[in-house]
Amino acid sequence: MPDAGEPPAHRPWVSVVVPVFDEEESLPELYGRLRTVLDSVPESSEIVFVNDGSTDGSGDVLDKIVKSDPRVIVVDLAYNAGQHAALLAGFQVSRGGVVVTLDADLQNPPEEVPKLLAKIREGFEVVGGVRQVRNDILVRRALSALVRRVANGATDYGCMLRAYRRDVVQRILRCRERSVFLPALAISLARRVTEVPVAHDRRRFGRSRYSTFRLIRLGFDWLTGFSVLPIQIVSLFGVATAIIGLVFGGLLFARSLYLGAEANELSVLFAMLFVLFGGVLIAIGVVGEYVARIYMEVRRRPLYTIDSVRRSPLSERP
């Protein structure tokens, strides 16, 4: 968290938090473009890069950057904790009254940051970016569209280009949940929320770290962390299946009384049994998902571990 002994006047107005995992190729261009953008912002600023256990040369690139710019802070995590945990580590170290989150892959152009800051100046607590033209693979676009439909057209949760006021950041840090989905959590903890249209570029360096499975897991983090809809759906499915089974069983019984037993009725009953058995497995899976998340919460293992915090030798801070 920000240094309690540091006078507020000495703290930057905006902190840009960038989680980094194996982004060696994109970092030099990202830093150059972001530095230009922050130079155009009248208020003071800092950049917090969170090295999320990178295995390529990202750490060396960040080392060069932090030595050349007093506004840069590099947070090294002890292991790969995941994007959202890395953002939380950046929140903890950042000092700005406003915190902007930005991906390191350059798909969210740094030049869009002033749009978010303009809305913050208007008094909003959380500002989310909404990607106008998605330059992602079909699977990612489909999953994002599904989440937005389930959320009744809510904000673009998949866009990490977002801005938060410090008081919202502090509220987030007090929520020590294991399965964290920051965009949805921040919206639930703020009063004045808005969104702005932002550009979305194609990835030019490396490949996405989010496989289809990880995207599905992230969707579960959002769904199970902020809704009991899956359990309600399973309950309704169970009720509907039971009613259909009773009606169908009654029809088969009446048919056998009037027409006599038929050979294919046994296969029909087996088909019904498989449907019911499938429904039971779905119910067990959904309930098990919630139980597993409760288990992870009660263990209270840390979401992330900060190995070191590196500051520029040019910085005035001790």
N, C-alpha and C positions, 0 to 999 in steps of 0.2 A: 504494500500500500504506500501511498505518498508519504514522504518523510514528515512526521508530525512537527518536527522542529524547524522545518523550512518555512519561512514566511510565505504566505500566499502570493505576494507580489513577485516572488522569485520563481514561482512555478509557471510552466508554460500554459498557454490558454488551451491548446489542442495537442493531444497525443495521438499519433497514428500507430496502431498495433498491427503488426504483420507476422502471422505465423509462417514459419519456413520449414519445409521438409523436402530435401533433395531438389532445391531450385537453383543450383549453381549457375545455370546458363541465363536465367531470367533476372537474377538479382542486380547485376550492374545497371541494366536498362531501367529496372523498377526504381532503384535508388535515384538514378539521374533524373527521371521524370518526376518522381515524388518530391525531390529536393527543389526542383523548379516550381512545382505547384505551391509548396509551402513558403517559398521565397516571395510568392505573390500575395500570400495571406498577410494582412497587416498585423495580426496578433502573433505572439511568440508560439513556438511549436517544438515538438520533439518526435523522434521516430523510435519505436520500440520493436526491434526484430526479435522474435522468439524462435530460436533454433530448436525445433522439435525432434531432436535425436537424428539429425541428418547423417547419412552415411556417405555422401559424396563430398565435394569440395565447398559446400555452402558455408561451413564454419570458417574456412580460410578467407572466402570472399567477405564475409561479415566482419572478420578481424581487420581487414584493410579499410572497410567502410568506417568502422567505429573509431579507428585511429585518425581519420581525416576530418571527421565532422563532430563537433561538440554536442550537437543536437541528437546524436544517435546513441541508443542504449541497446546492447545485445544481451538477451536472456538465454542462457543455455540450460535446457532441460536434461535431466540425467538419463532419460529414455524417451522413446516415442510415445507420447501420451494421447495423440489425436488432436485434430484441429481445434475443437471447442475447448479442450483442457488447456491447449497452448494459448488460446485467447484469454482464458482466465488468468494464466500466469502473467500475460502482458498487462491485463487489467490491474493486477496486484502491484506491478512495478511502475506502471505509468503514473504520471503526476498531473496531467492536464485536467482542466475543468471540463473539457469535452474529450471524449475518446472516440476515434474513428477506427473501424476495423477494415482491413483490406487484404485480399489474397495476394500471394506472392507470384502467381502464375501469369499476371498481366491481363487476365481475361476481364477483370474490372479495371478500366483505365483510371490511373491516379488523377487524371485531369477532371474527373467527375466529383472529386472530394469537395470543391467549393460549393457545389449544389447542396450538399448535405449541410455544410456549415451555414449557408444562408438561411436554411430552415431552423437551425438551432438558434441563430440570432433572433428569429421571430418568436422564440419562447417555447418551441417544442422540446420535449424531453428525449424522445427517440425518433430518429429519422431513418427509414429503410429505403434502400434502392430497389427499384423494380426494373428488371432487365427488359428492354424493349424488343430487341432482336436476339434470340438465343443462338449462340454459336456452339452448341453442345451436340453430342450424339443423340440419336432418337430415344434411346432408353432413358437418358437423364431428363430429356424434355417431357417424356411421357410420365415419369415418376413425379416430376415437379408439378405437372398439370393435375395429376391425381391428388396430390397433397392440397393444392389450392382449391380443388373442387370439394374435398372433404371439409376443408376449413371455410367453406362458403365464400370463396373468392378473397380470402384474407391476403395479407401482404406476401411478397415473394420471399418465402422463408429460405430458399436456397441461395439467395444473394448475400454474400458476406460484406458487401460495401454498405456499411451502416454507421450511424453516429449516435452516441449516447452521452447524456449529461452525467457529470461525476456522481450525483446523488443516486442515479439509476445504477451506475456501475457498482457503487457501494452496496446497494441492495442485492445485486446479483452475487457479489462476493460473499455475502452472508448466507446465501443459499448453497449449502454444501451437498448438493445432490450428486449422485454417481452418474446418472444418465442425463447429461446436460444438453439442452438444445437452446442455445443462447438467444436467437431471435425471438422465439416464442416466449421464453422466460422474461426477457426485457419488456416485451409488450404487456405482459401480465403484471409487471411491477411499475408501470408508468401511467400517467394520466393523459398527457398530451402526446399523441403519436401521429406521425404522418409519413408519407412516402413520396419519393420523387423518381421520375423516369431516368434511367442511366443506360449508357451504352454497354455492350458486352462483346468483347473481341474473341477471336478464335485463339486457342492455345497454340503458341509458336515454339515453345521449348518443352521438351520432355513429354510426359503423358500424365493424365489425371491419376491422382492417388485414390480416387473414389471408384472402386469397382461396383458392379451392379449390386453385389451382396452388401457392400458397405453402405450404399445408398439406401437399400431396403432397411438395414439396421438403423440408419439415421432417421428414416421415416418412423420406425417403431419407437425410437427415442422421443420423437415429437408426439406421436399418437398416445403412447402409454404414459408419457410424462404430464400430459395436459388434458387427458380425456379418458373416460371409461367406456367409450363407444365400442371398442372391440368386444368387451364382455356383454354389453347390451345387445349387440348384433348376434352374438352366439346364443344368448338367452332367447331372443326372438326366433332365431333359426330353430332352436330346440322346441319351442312351443309350436311353431308352424309344422315342423316335422312330426311331432306327436299327433297333432290334429289330422294331418294328412294320413298318417299311419292308421289312426282309428277309423277314419272315414273309409279308407281303402279296405281295411280289414272287415269292416261291416258289409261293404259291397261284396267282397269275396264270400263272406259267410252266407249272405242272402242268395248269391248266385249258386252256391253249392246246394242250398236247400231246394231251389227250383229246378236246377239243371243237373245236379249231381256233381261229384268231384271230377275235375279235369286234370289231366296230367301236367299241363303247363302252369297250374296254380303254384306248384312247389317252386318253380323257377321265379315266379313273381314274388313269392314270399322271400326267397333268397335275395332278390334285387332290393326289396324293401329293407332287409336286414343289413345289407351293405351300405345303403344310404344312411340308416340310423347309426351304424358303426362309424362311418365317416364323420357324421356330425359329432359323435362323442369324442373322436380323436381331435377334431378341430377345437372343441370346448376345452379339452385337457391341454392342448397346446397354448391356447390363449391364456388360460388361468395360470399355466406354468410360466408363461412369459412374465406375468405380473409377480408371481412368487419369486422367480429368479431375480427380478429387479429389487424386490424387498430384501432378499438375501444379500445382494451386493451393497445395498444401502447400510444394513446393520453391521457389516464388516468394517465400515468406516475407513477403508483404505484411501490414501491420498490420490486425488485425481492427477496430480503432477508433482514432480519434485524438482525444484530449481537447483541446478548444479553450480551455476555462477552467474553473476551479473557484471557485464563489462561495460565500462564507460570510457569515453574518449579522454586521452591525457590532456586534451585542450579544454576539457570541461572545467568550469569554475567550482563544481561541487567537489568536496573532499573525497 
